[in-house]
Amino acid sequence: MINIFYAGNSEEWDEYKLHLNQALDKFNISYRLTKNLENPLDIDYIIYAPNGELQDFTPFKNVKLVQGLWAGVEVPLANKSLTQPLARMVEPGLSLGMADYVMGHVLRYHLGTDRFHKATPGEWLSENIPPLSKSRSVGILGLGALGMHCANKLSEFGFKVSGWSRNEKKHSNIKCFYGTSGLNKILSSSEILVLLLPNTKETKEIINKKNIEKMLDGVSIINPGRGTLINDDDLISALDRGKISGATLDTFYIEPLPKKHAYWSHPNVLVTPHIASTTRINTACEIVAKNIHRGETKKPFMYLVDKLSGY
């Protein structure tokens, strides 16, 4: 029998327990699932979220895998006691939710609906009919699971989609760029830019004064990725002078975003409270069970985090 320790948000335990049992029972595994820790040396798998109580992984000498429940891994990677293999969460609910958020705000900028919302009574803005989607260029910075899913959905809708990643990727319908030269190309060609990069040393404040100057005049930015991707002062400066026409921001350096932050009052910024996408418990549990089964059948774990690269 294997011992599985739930170390997520205690308020979600009842729902996780229900769906984890259902998912695990589909496999021929003898297991014990608990949120009450007795002997850490007996634990084989940890199901973990940073907003749970577990902070010190040192006593868990025999753990085969720490299965994360979040897509982001910067918090667990900052925990020096977490030396066990770590898997990030990649599940359908996260991808679908992110695609909904990105598509909604891409269409908002594409159609220019903000100008109608801001119009004064009687102002009939019938000029500047938006182009068709096939004539609108959308760039995605970050072609991981979430980024690629969003790129596919945007491409299916008809947008001219390109994507950038640190390493080379190929896709039949999406123009893929990589490396420094590729970054310059996508920055200079995107009318709407979506940020879905992980938080690493290489991506920190990738949206800065230097890179903003490479962008098209009037570009719109959507950031449901990480707050650290943006230099706030540089973005506000670019918004003030119209280089960037609008920004929809879902993630920030400090959350909740402080009440006096300039983003709240800027007329061309929409702040959303980190709601672009979240783990759906029922589908996440399917992934957890599948990864545990892979471990017990000596197969490679899915979605292992490369701790050197940071994702």
Phi and psi in degrees as GROMACS dihedral restraints (atoms count N, CA, C in turn):
[ dihedral_restraints ]
;  ai    aj    ak    al  type     phi  dphi    fc
    3     4     5     6     1  -100.5    20    10
    4     5     6     7     1   151.5    20    10
    6     7     8     9     1  -108.8    20    10
    7     8     9    10     1   124.8    20    10
    9    10    11    12     1  -116.0    20    10
   10    11    12    13     1   122.7    20    10
   12    13    14    15     1  -105.4    20    10
   13    14    15    16     1   119.5    20    10
   15    16    17    18     1   -84.2    20    10
   16    17    18    19     1   117.6    20    10
   18    19    20    21     1  -126.0    20    10
   19    20    21    22     1    46.9    20    10
   21    22    23    24     1  -104.2    20    10
   22    23    24    25     1  -159.7    20    10
   24    25    26    27     1   -66.2    20    10
   25    26    27    28     1   122.0    20    10
   27    28    29    30     1   -62.5    20    10
   28    29    30    31     1   -28.4    20    10
   30    31    32    33     1   -68.5    20    10
   31    32    33    34     1   -18.7    20    10
   33    34    35    36     1  -101.0    20    10
   34    35    36    37     1     4.0    20    10
   36    37    38    39     1   -58.0    20    10
   37    38    39    40     1   -47.1    20    10
   39    40    41    42     1   -60.0    20    10
   40    41    42    43     1   -41.7    20    10
   42    43    44    45     1   -71.9    20    10
   43    44    45    46     1   -40.6    20    10
   45    46    47    48     1   -63.9    20    10
   46    47    48    49     1   -42.3    20    10
   48    49    50    51     1   -58.7    20    10
   49    50    51    52     1   -44.6    20    10
   51    52    53    54     1   -59.1    20    10
   52    53    54    55     1   -51.4    20    10
   54    55    56    57     1   -76.5    20    10
   55    56    57    58     1   -31.9    20    10
   57    58    59    60     1   -66.1    20    10
   58    59    60    61     1   -43.5    20    10
   60    61    62    63     1   -60.9    20    10
   61    62    63    64     1   -43.5    20    10
   63    64    65    66     1   -62.4    20    10
   64    65    66    67     1   -42.2    20    10
   66    67    68    69     1   -71.7    20    10
   67    68    69    70     1   -42.9    20    10
   69    70    71    72     1   -68.4    20    10
   70    71    72    73     1   -32.8    20    10
   72    73    74    75     1   -67.8    20    10
   73    74    75    76     1   -14.9    20    10
   75    76    77    78     1   -74.0    20    10
   76    77    78    79     1   -17.4    20    10
   78    79    80    81     1  -106.6    20    10
   79    80    81    82     1   155.4    20    10
   81    82    83    84     1   -83.5    20    10
   82    83    84    85     1    69.4    20    10
   84    85    86    87     1  -124.1    20    10
   85    86    87    88     1   133.5    20    10
   87    88    89    90     1   -93.6    20    10
   88    89    90    91     1   116.2    20    10
   90    91    92    93     1  -141.4    20    10
   91    92    93    94     1   161.8    20    10
   93    94    95    96     1  -129.0    20    10
   94    95    96    97     1   121.2    20    10
   96    97    98    99     1  -106.9    20    10
   97    98    99   100     1   127.2    20    10
   99   100   101   102     1  -147.7    20    10
  100   101   102   103     1   154.9    20    10
  102   103   104   105     1  -111.8    20    10
  103   104   105   106     1    -0.1    20    10
  105   106   107   108     1  -102.5    20    10
  106   107   108   109     1   109.1    20    10
  108   109   110   111     1   -79.8    20    10
  109   110   111   112     1   130.7    20    10
  111   112   113   114     1  -110.9    20    10
  112   113   114   115     1   -81.2    20    10
  114   115   116   117     1  -110.2    20    10
  115   116   117   118     1   111.9    20    10
  117   118   119   120     1   -56.8    20    10
  118   119   120   121     1   -27.4    20    10
  120   121   122   123     1   -69.1    20    10
  121   122   123   124     1   -16.7    20    10
  123   124   125   126     1   -86.6    20    10
  124   125   126   127     1    -8.7    20    10
  126   127   128   129     1   -82.7    20    10
  127   128   129   130     1   130.4    20    10
  129   130   131   132     1   -97.8    20    10
  130   131   132   133     1   -36.2    20    10
  132   133   134   135     1  -137.9    20    10
  133   134   135   136     1   141.8    20    10
  135   136   137   138     1  -117.4    20    10
  136   137   138   139     1   128.9    20    10
  138   139   140   141     1  -100.9    20    10
  139   140   141   142     1   116.7    20    10
  141   142   143   144     1  -129.5    20    10
  142   143   144   145     1   138.7    20    10
  144   145   146   147     1  -133.6    20    10
  145   146   147   148     1   138.6    20    10
  147   148   149   150     1   -60.5    20    10
  148   149   150   151     1   -20.0    20    10
  150   151   152   153     1   -88.6    20    10
  151   152   153   154     1    10.7    20    10
  153   154   155   156     1   -87.7    20    10
  154   155   156   157     1  -174.1    20    10
  156   157   158   159     1   -85.0    20    10
  157   158   159   160     1   -22.0    20    10
  159   160   161   162     1   -70.5    20    10
  160   161   162   163     1   123.5    20    10
  162   163   164   165     1  -125.5    20    10
  163   164   165   166     1   -29.9    20    10
  165   166   167   168     1  -108.8    20    10
  166   167   168   169     1   112.8    20    10
  168   169   170   171     1   -93.6    20    10
  169   170   171   172     1    -1.5    20    10
  171   172   173   174     1   -55.9    20    10
  172   173   174   175     1   -41.3    20    10
  174   175   176   177     1   -70.4    20    10
  175   176   177   178     1   -13.0    20    10
  177   178   179   180     1   -88.9    20    10
  178   179   180   181     1    73.1    20    10
  180   181   182   183     1   -71.8    20    10
  181   182   183   184     1   -24.0    20    10
  183   184   185   186     1  -110.9    20    10
  184   185   186   187     1    13.0    20    10
  186   187   188   189     1   -71.4    20    10
  187   188   189   190     1   130.2    20    10
  189   190   191   192     1   -85.0    20    10
  190   191   192   193     1   -30.7    20    10
  192   193   194   195     1  -158.0    20    10
  193   194   195   196     1   137.7    20    10
  195   196   197   198     1  -101.2    20    10
  196   197   198   199     1   109.8    20    10
  198   199   200   201     1   -93.5    20    10
  199   200   201   202     1   110.4    20    10
  201   202   203   204     1   -73.7    20    10
  202   203   204   205     1   152.4    20    10
  204   205   206   207     1  -104.8    20    10
  205   206   207   208     1    -2.2    20    10
  207   208   209   210     1  -112.4    20    10
  208   209   210   211     1   153.1    20    10
  210   211   212   213     1   -72.5    20    10
  211   212   213   214     1   -37.6    20    10
  213   214   215   216     1   -77.7    20    10
  214   215   216   217     1   145.2    20    10
  216   217   218   219     1  -126.0    20    10
  217   218   219   220     1     8.2    20    10
  219   220   221   222     1   -65.7    20    10
  220   221   222   223     1   -34.6    20    10
  222   223   224   225     1   -67.6    20    10
  223   224   225   226     1   -52.2    20    10
  225   226   227   228     1   -63.5    20    10
  226   227   228   229     1   -33.0    20    10
  228   229   230   231     1   -68.6    20    10
  229   230   231   232     1   -24.6    20    10
  231   232   233   234     1   -78.8    20    10
  232   233   234   235     1   -10.3    20    10
  234   235   236   237     1   -87.5    20    10
  235   236   237   238     1   105.8    20    10
  237   238   239   240     1   -68.4    20    10
  238   239   240   241     1   -17.8    20    10
  240   241   242   243     1   -80.5    20    10
  241   242   243   244     1   -12.0    20    10
  243   244   245   246     1   -87.3    20    10
  244   245   246   247     1    90.5    20    10
  246   247   248   249     1  -104.9    20    10
  247   248   249   250     1    -8.4    20    10
  249   250   251   252     1   -73.2    20    10
  250   251   252   253     1   160.0    20    10
  252   253   254   255     1   -56.5    20    10
  253   254   255   256     1   138.0    20    10
  255   256   257   258     1  -123.7    20    10
  256   257   258   259     1   131.3    20    10
  258   259   260   261     1  -113.4    20    10
  259   260   261   262     1   133.4    20    10
  261   262   263   264     1   -84.2    20    10
  262   263   264   265     1   164.9    20    10
  264   265   266   267     1   -89.8    20    10
  265   266   267   268     1   122.4    20    10
  267   268   269   270     1  -127.9    20    10
  268   269   270   271     1   109.7    20    10
  270   271   272   273     1  -144.3    20    10
  271   272   273   274     1   156.5    20    10
  273   274   275   276     1   -57.1    20    10
  274   275   276   277     1   -37.0    20    10
  276   277   278   279     1   -62.5    20    10
  277   278   279   280     1   -40.2    20    10
  279   280   281   282     1   -61.0    20    10
  280   281   282   283     1   -46.0    20    10
  282   283   284   285     1   -66.1    20    10
  283   284   285   286     1   -44.7    20    10
  285   286   287   288     1   -64.7    20    10
  286   287   288   289     1   -43.4    20    10
  288   289   290   291     1   -63.4    20    10
  289   290   291   292     1   -41.6    20    10
  291   292   293   294     1   -66.2    20    10
  292   293   294   295     1   -41.2    20    10
  294   295   296   297     1   -63.1    20    10
  295   296   297   298     1   -39.1    20    10
  297   298   299   300     1   -60.4    20    10
  298   299   300   301     1   -46.7    20    10
  300   301   302   303     1   -63.5    20    10
  301   302   303   304     1   -49.7    20    10
  303   304   305   306     1   -63.6    20    10
  304   305   306   307     1   -46.6    20    10
  306   307   308   309     1   -60.6    20    10
  307   308   309   310     1   -43.1    20    10
  309   310   311   312     1   -59.5    20    10
  310   311   312   313     1   -43.2    20    10
  312   313   314   315     1   -83.5    20    10
  313   314   315   316     1   -28.7    20    10
  315   316   317   318     1   -61.7    20    10
  316   317   318   319     1   -45.9    20    10
  318   319   320   321     1   -63.7    20    10
  319   320   321   322     1   -36.3    20    10
  321   322   323   324     1   -59.6    20    10
  322   323   324   325     1   -46.0    20    10
  324   325   326   327     1   -73.3    20    10
  325   326   327   328     1   -38.5    20    10
  327   328   329   330     1   -59.8    20    10
  328   329   330   331     1   -44.6    20    10
  330   331   332   333     1   -85.1    20    10
  331   332   333   334     1   -12.4    20    10
  333   334   335   336     1    67.8    20    10
  334   335   336   337     1    35.3    20    10
  336   337   338   339     1   -68.9    20    10
  337   338   339   340     1   -21.1    20    10
  339   340   341   342     1   -61.4    20    10
  340   341   342   343     1   -34.1    20    10
  342   343   344   345     1   -68.1    20    10
  343   344   345   346     1   -29.2    20    10
  345   346   347   348     1   -74.2    20    10
  346   347   348   349     1   -35.9    20    10
  348   349   350   351     1   -65.1    20    10
  349   350   351   352     1   -35.2    20    10
  351   352   353   354     1   -87.4    20    10
  352   353   354   355     1    -7.7    20    10
  354   355   356   357     1   -64.1    20    10
  355   356   357   358     1   147.5    20    10
  357   358   359   360     1   -80.3    20    10
  358   359   360   361     1   154.6    20    10
  360   361   362   363     1   -54.2    20    10
  361   362   363   364     1   129.7    20    10
  363   364   365   366     1    89.9    20    10
  364   365   366   367     1    -6.7    20    10
  366   367   368   369     1   -81.7    20    10
  367   368   369   370     1   108.3    20    10
  369   370   371   372     1   -98.3    20    10
  370   371   372   373     1    94.0    20    10
  372   373   374   375     1   -89.8    20    10
  373   374   375   376     1    74.8    20    10
  375   376   377   378     1   -92.5    20    10
  376   377   378   379     1    -3.4    20    10
  378   379   380   381     1   -87.0    20    10
  379   380   381   382     1   176.2    20    10
  381   382   383   384     1    57.3    20    10
  382   383   384   385     1    56.5    20    10
  384   385   386   387     1   -62.6    20    10
  385   386   387   388     1   130.9    20    10
  387   388   389   390     1   -66.1    20    10
  388   389   390   391     1   149.9    20    10
  390   391   392   393     1   -70.6    20    10
  391   392   393   394     1   169.3    20    10
  393   394   395   396     1   -71.1    20    10
  394   395   396   397     1   157.4    20    10
  396   397   398   399     1   -57.2    20    10
  397   398   399   400     1   -32.7    20    10
  399   400   401   402     1   -66.3    20    10
  400   401   402   403     1   -13.6    20    10
  402   403   404   405     1  -103.6    20    10
  403   404   405   406     1     2.9    20    10
  405   406   407   408     1  -105.6    20    10
  406   407   408   409     1   125.5    20    10
  408   409   410   411     1   -93.0    20    10
  409   410   411   412     1   125.8    20    10
  411   412   413   414     1  -121.2    20    10
  412   413   414   415     1   127.3    20    10
  414   415   416   417     1  -108.2    20    10
  415   416   417   418     1   139.9    20    10
  417   418   419   420     1  -115.9    20    10
  418   419   420   421     1   117.1    20    10
  420   421   422   423     1   -90.9    20    10
  421   422   423   424     1   108.2    20    10
  423   424   425   426     1   113.7    20    10
  424   425   426   427     1   108.6    20    10
  426   427   428   429     1  -115.9    20    10
  427   428   429   430     1    44.2    20    10
  429   430   431   432     1   -77.4    20    10
  430   431   432   433     1  -160.5    20    10
  432   433   434   435     1   -59.9    20    10
  433   434   435   436     1   -46.2    20    10
  435   436   437   438     1   -70.0    20    10
  436   437   438   439     1   -44.9    20    10
  438   439   440   441     1   -62.6    20    10
  439   440   441   442     1   -42.8    20    10
  441   442   443   444     1   -68.0    20    10
  442   443   444   445     1   -37.6    20    10
  444   445   446   447     1   -63.8    20    10
  445   446   447   448     1   -44.0    20    10
  447   448   449   450     1   -64.1    20    10
  448   449   450   451     1   -41.6    20    10
  450   451   452   453     1   -60.9    20    10
  451   452   453   454     1   -41.7    20    10
  453   454   455   456     1   -61.7    20    10
  454   455   456   457     1   -45.6    20    10
  456   457   458   459     1   -64.4    20    10
  457   458   459   460     1   -41.6    20    10
  459   460   461   462     1   -65.6    20    10
  460   461   462   463     1   -39.2    20    10
  462   463   464   465     1   -65.5    20    10
  463   464   465   466     1   -42.1    20    10
  465   466   467   468     1   -62.0    20    10
  466   467   468   469     1   -32.1    20    10
  468   469   470   471     1   -72.9    20    10
  469   470   471   472     1   -22.5    20    10
  471   472   473   474     1   120.6    20    10
  472   473   474   475     1    -3.8    20    10
  474   475   476   477     1   -69.3    20    10
  475   476   477   478     1   153.8    20    10
  477   478   479   480     1   -82.0    20    10
  478   479   480   481     1   103.2    20    10
  480   481   482   483     1  -107.7    20    10
  481   482   483   484     1   134.5    20    10
  483   484   485   486     1  -130.9    20    10
  484   485   486   487     1   157.4    20    10
  486   487   488   489     1  -138.4    20    10
  487   488   489   490     1   156.2    20    10
  489   490   491   492     1  -131.1    20    10
  490   491   492   493     1   139.9    20    10
  492   493   494   495     1  -142.1    20    10
  493   494   495   496     1   165.1    20    10
  495   496   497   498     1   -66.8    20    10
  496   497   498   499     1   -39.2    20    10
  498   499   500   501     1  -111.1    20    10
  499   500   501   502     1   158.2    20    10
  501   502   503   504     1   -64.0    20    10
  502   503   504   505     1   135.4    20    10
  504   505   506   507     1  -134.8    20    10
  505   506   507   508     1   155.5    20    10
  507   508   509   510     1  -128.4    20    10
  508   509   510   511     1   144.3    20    10
  510   511   512   513     1  -152.9    20    10
  511   512   513   514     1   140.1    20    10
  513   514   515   516     1   -67.5    20    10
  514   515   516   517     1   -32.1    20    10
  516   517   518   519     1  -110.4    20    10
  517   518   519   520     1    -4.5    20    10
  519   520   521   522     1  -123.4    20    10
  520   521   522   523     1   127.4    20    10
  522   523   524   525     1   -74.4    20    10
  523   524   525   526     1   118.2    20    10
  525   526   527   528     1  -105.2    20    10
  526   527   528   529     1   126.3    20    10
  528   529   530   531     1  -111.4    20    10
  529   530   531   532     1   157.8    20    10
  531   532   533   534     1  -154.2    20    10
  532   533   534   535     1   162.9    20    10
  534   535   536   537     1    72.9    20    10
  535   536   537   538     1  -178.8    20    10
  537   538   539   540     1   -63.2    20    10
  538   539   540   541     1   -45.6    20    10
  540   541   542   543     1   -64.4    20    10
  541   542   543   544     1   -37.5    20    10
  543   544   545   546     1   -66.2    20    10
  544   545   546   547     1   -37.4    20    10
  546   547   548   549     1   -62.1    20    10
  547   548   549   550     1   -43.9    20    10
  549   550   551   552     1   -61.1    20    10
  550   551   552   553     1   -38.2    20    10
  552   553   554   555     1   -67.4    20    10
  553   554   555   556     1   -44.1    20    10
  555   556   557   558     1   -72.6    20    10
  556   557   558   559     1   -33.7    20    10
  558   559   560   561     1   -64.2    20    10
  559   560   561   562     1   -37.2    20    10
  561   562   563   564     1   -85.2    20    10
  562   563   564   565     1    -3.5    20    10
  564   565   566   567     1  -121.9    20    10
  565   566   567   568     1    -6.7    20    10
  567   568   569   570     1   -94.7    20    10
  568   569   570   571     1   128.4    20    10
  570   571   572   573     1   -83.8    20    10
  571   572   573   574     1   -30.7    20    10
  573   574   575   576     1  -128.0    20    10
  574   575   576   577     1   128.7    20    10
  576   577   578   579     1  -120.0    20    10
  577   578   579   580     1   124.4    20    10
  579   580   581   582     1  -109.4    20    10
  580   581   582   583     1   129.6    20    10
  582   583   584   585     1  -103.2    20    10
  583   584   585   586     1   113.0    20    10
  585   586   587   588     1  -134.8    20    10
  586   587   588   589     1    36.1    20    10
  588   589   590   591     1   -84.7    20    10
  589   590   591   592     1   154.5    20    10
  591   592   593   594     1   -74.4    20    10
  592   593   594   595     1   167.1    20    10
  594   595   596   597     1   -90.0    20    10
  595   596   597   598     1   102.1    20    10
  597   598   599   600     1  -133.7    20    10
  598   599   600   601     1   174.0    20    10
  600   601   602   603     1   -61.0    20    10
  601   602   603   604     1   -35.5    20    10
  603   604   605   606     1   -73.9    20    10
  604   605   606   607     1   -29.3    20    10
  606   607   608   609     1   -96.8    20    10
  607   608   609   610     1   -10.2    20    10
  609   610   611   612     1   -57.8    20    10
  610   611   612   613     1   125.4    20    10
  612   613   614   615     1    52.1    20    10
  613   614   615   616     1    43.5    20    10
  615   616   617   618     1   -66.2    20    10
  616   617   618   619     1   -25.4    20    10
  618   619   620   621     1   -92.6    20    10
  619   620   621   622     1    93.3    20    10
  621   622   623   624     1  -132.4    20    10
  622   623   624   625     1   177.2    20    10
  624   625   626   627     1   -54.3    20    10
  625   626   627   628     1   -44.4    20    10
  627   628   629   630     1   -63.3    20    10
  628   629   630   631     1   -47.3    20    10
  630   631   632   633     1   -74.5    20    10
  631   632   633   634     1   -30.1    20    10
  633   634   635   636     1   -62.1    20    10
  634   635   636   637     1   -37.1    20    10
  636   637   638   639     1   -65.7    20    10
  637   638   639   640     1   -20.0    20    10
  639   640   641   642     1   -81.9    20    10
  640   641   642   643     1   -12.3    20    10
  642   643   644   645     1   -81.3    20    10
  643   644   645   646     1   161.4    20    10
  645   646   647   648     1   -64.6    20    10
  646   647   648   649     1   146.0    20    10
  648   649   650   651     1   -64.5    20    10
  649   650   651   652     1   134.0    20    10
  651   652   653   654     1    83.5    20    10
  652   653   654   655     1    12.6    20    10
  654   655   656   657     1   -61.6    20    10
  655   656   657   658     1   148.8    20    10
  657   658   659   660     1  -108.9    20    10
  658   659   660   661     1   143.8    20    10
  660   661   662   663     1  -121.7    20    10
  661   662   663   664     1   135.8    20    10
  663   664   665   666     1  -123.3    20    10
  664   665   666   667     1   123.2    20    10
  666   667   668   669     1  -123.9    20    10
  667   668   669   670     1    90.9    20    10
  669   670   671   672     1   -99.9    20    10
  670   671   672   673     1    12.0    20    10
  672   673   674   675     1   -88.2    20    10
  673   674   675   676     1   -91.1    20    10
  675   676   677   678     1  -136.7    20    10
  676   677   678   679     1   139.1    20    10
  678   679   680   681     1   -62.6    20    10
  679   680   681   682     1   -27.7    20    10
  681   682   683   684     1   -71.7    20    10
  682   683   684   685     1    -7.0    20    10
  684   685   686   687     1   -73.9    20    10
  685   686   687   688     1   -15.4    20    10
  687   688   689   690     1  -119.7    20    10
  688   689   690   691     1   134.1    20    10
  690   691   692   693     1   -82.9    20    10
  691   692   693   694     1   108.3    20    10
  693   694   695   696     1   -57.9    20    10
  694   695   696   697     1   -44.8    20    10
  696   697   698   699     1   -62.8    20    10
  697   698   699   700     1   -41.5    20    10
  699   700   701   702     1   -67.7    20    10
  700   701   702   703     1   -37.7    20    10
  702   703   704   705     1   -67.0    20    10
  703   704   705   706     1   -45.4    20    10
  705   706   707   708     1   -61.4    20    10
  706   707   708   709     1   -41.1    20    10
  708   709   710   711     1   -60.8    20    10
  709   710   711   712     1   -43.2    20    10
  711   712   713   714     1   -67.6    20    10
  712   713   714   715     1   -34.4    20    10
  714   715   716   717     1   -68.0    20    10
  715   716   717   718     1   -40.6    20    10
  717   718   719   720     1   -61.7    20    10
  718   719   720   721     1   -36.3    20    10
  720   721   722   723     1   -98.0    20    10
  721   722   723   724     1     5.0    20    10
  723   724   725   726     1    83.2    20    10
  724   725   726   727     1     1.3    20    10
  726   727   728   729     1   -59.6    20    10
  727   728   729   730     1   -43.4    20    10
  729   730   731   732     1  -106.9    20    10
  730   731   732   733     1   126.4    20    10
  732   733   734   735     1   -83.8    20    10
  733   734   735   736     1   -25.5    20    10
  735   736   737   738     1  -166.9    20    10
  736   737   738   739     1   155.1    20    10
  738   739   740   741     1  -141.3    20    10
  739   740   741   742     1   129.6    20    10
  741   742   743   744     1  -109.9    20    10
  742   743   744   745     1   118.4    20    10
  744   745   746   747     1  -123.0    20    10
  745   746   747   748     1   126.5    20    10
  747   748   749   750     1  -114.5    20    10
  748   749   750   751     1   -14.7    20    10
  750   751   752   753     1  -132.1    20    10
  751   752   753   754     1   149.4    20    10
  753   754   755   756     1  -146.2    20    10
  754   755   756   757     1   161.9    20    10
  756   757   758   759     1   -57.9    20    10
  757   758   759   760     1   -44.8    20    10
  759   760   761   762     1  -118.9    20    10
  760   761   762   763     1   128.4    20    10
  762   763   764   765     1  -129.4    20    10
  763   764   765   766     1   135.1    20    10
  765   766   767   768     1   -60.9    20    10
  766   767   768   769     1   151.3    20    10
  768   769   770   771     1   -61.2    20    10
  769   770   771   772     1   126.6    20    10
  771   772   773   774     1   -54.7    20    10
  772   773   774   775     1   142.2    20    10
  774   775   776   777     1   -59.3    20    10
  775   776   777   778     1   -29.4    20    10
  777   778   779   780     1   -92.7    20    10
  778   779   780   781     1     5.8    20    10
  780   781   782   783     1   -65.1    20    10
  781   782   783   784     1   143.7    20    10
  783   784   785   786     1   -62.5    20    10
  784   785   786   787     1   -24.2    20    10
  786   787   788   789     1   -60.5    20    10
  787   788   789   790     1   -36.8    20    10
  789   790   791   792     1   -59.5    20    10
  790   791   792   793     1   -38.8    20    10
  792   793   794   795     1   -98.3    20    10
  793   794   795   796     1    -4.4    20    10
  795   796   797   798     1   -74.7    20    10
  796   797   798   799     1   130.7    20    10
  798   799   800   801     1   -66.6    20    10
  799   800   801   802     1   -18.7    20    10
  801   802   803   804     1  -111.8    20    10
  802   803   804   805     1    22.0    20    10
  804   805   806   807     1  -122.1    20    10
  805   806   807   808     1   132.1    20    10
  807   808   809   810     1  -110.1    20    10
  808   809   810   811     1   120.7    20    10
  810   811   812   813     1   -98.4    20    10
  811   812   813   814     1   126.5    20    10
  813   814   815   816     1  -119.2    20    10
  814   815   816   817     1   145.7    20    10
  816   817   818   819     1   -87.0    20    10
  817   818   819   820     1    60.7    20    10
  819   820   821   822     1    53.3    20    10
  820   821   822   823     1    54.0    20    10
  822   823   824   825     1  -121.4    20    10
  823   824   825   826     1    10.8    20    10
  825   826   827   828     1   -57.4    20    10
  826   827   828   829     1   -42.8    20    10
  828   829   830   831     1  -160.9    20    10
  829   830   831   832     1   150.7    20    10
  831   832   833   834     1  -146.1    20    10
  832   833   834   835     1   159.9    20    10
  834   835   836   837     1   -65.8    20    10
  835   836   837   838     1   129.7    20    10
  837   838   839   840     1   -92.7    20    10
  838   839   840   841     1   122.0    20    10
  840   841   842   843     1   -60.3    20    10
  841   842   843   844     1   -44.2    20    10
  843   844   845   846     1   -63.9    20    10
  844   845   846   847     1   -44.5    20    10
  846   847   848   849     1   -76.7    20    10
  847   848   849   850     1   -30.4    20    10
  849   850   851   852     1   -63.2    20    10
  850   851   852   853     1   -39.1    20    10
  852   853   854   855     1   -64.4    20    10
  853   854   855   856     1   -30.9    20    10
  855   856   857   858     1   -62.8    20    10
  856   857   858   859     1   -40.6    20    10
  858   859   860   861     1   -68.1    20    10
  859   860   861   862     1   -43.2    20    10
  861   862   863   864     1   -58.8    20    10
  862   863   864   865     1   -48.7    20    10
  864   865   866   867     1   -62.8    20    10
  865   866   867   868     1   -40.1    20    10
  867   868   869   870     1   -65.2    20    10
  868   869   870   871     1   -39.5    20    10
  870   871   872   873     1   -69.5    20    10
  871   872   873   874     1   -38.4    20    10
  873   874   875   876     1   -64.4    20    10
  874   875   876   877     1   -41.5    20    10
  876   877   878   879     1   -62.4    20    10
  877   878   879   880     1   -39.2    20    10
  879   880   881   882     1   -62.1    20    10
  880   881   882   883     1   -41.0    20    10
  882   883   884   885     1   -63.2    20    10
  883   884   885   886     1   -39.5    20    10
  885   886   887   888     1   -77.5    20    10
  886   887   888   889     1   -16.8    20    10
  888   889   890   891     1  -106.8    20    10
  889   890   891   892     1    16.7    20    10
  891   892   893   894     1    63.3    20    10
  892   893   894   895     1    29.9    20    10
  894   895   896   897     1   -99.6    20    10
  895   896   897   898     1   154.0    20    10
  897   898   899   900     1   -61.3    20    10
  898   899   900   901     1   141.8    20    10
  900   901   902   903     1   -69.0    20    10
  901   902   903   904     1   149.4    20    10
  903   904   905   906     1   -86.0    20    10
  904   905   906   907     1   147.5    20    10
  906   907   908   909     1    60.6    20    10
  907   908   909   910     1    34.6    20    10
  909   910   911   912     1   -64.7    20    10
  910   911   912   913     1   140.9    20    10
  912   913   914   915     1   -86.5    20    10
  913   914   915   916     1   131.4    20    10
  915   916   917   918     1   -84.5    20    10
  916   917   918   919     1   105.8    20    10
  918   919   920   921     1   -69.6    20    10
  919   920   921   922     1   -19.6    20    10
  921   922   923   924     1   -77.2    20    10
  922   923   924   925     1   -42.1    20    10
  924   925   926   927     1   -80.3    20    10
  925   926   927   928     1   -22.9    20    10
  927   928   929   930     1    91.7    20    10
  928   929   930   931     1    14.5    20    10
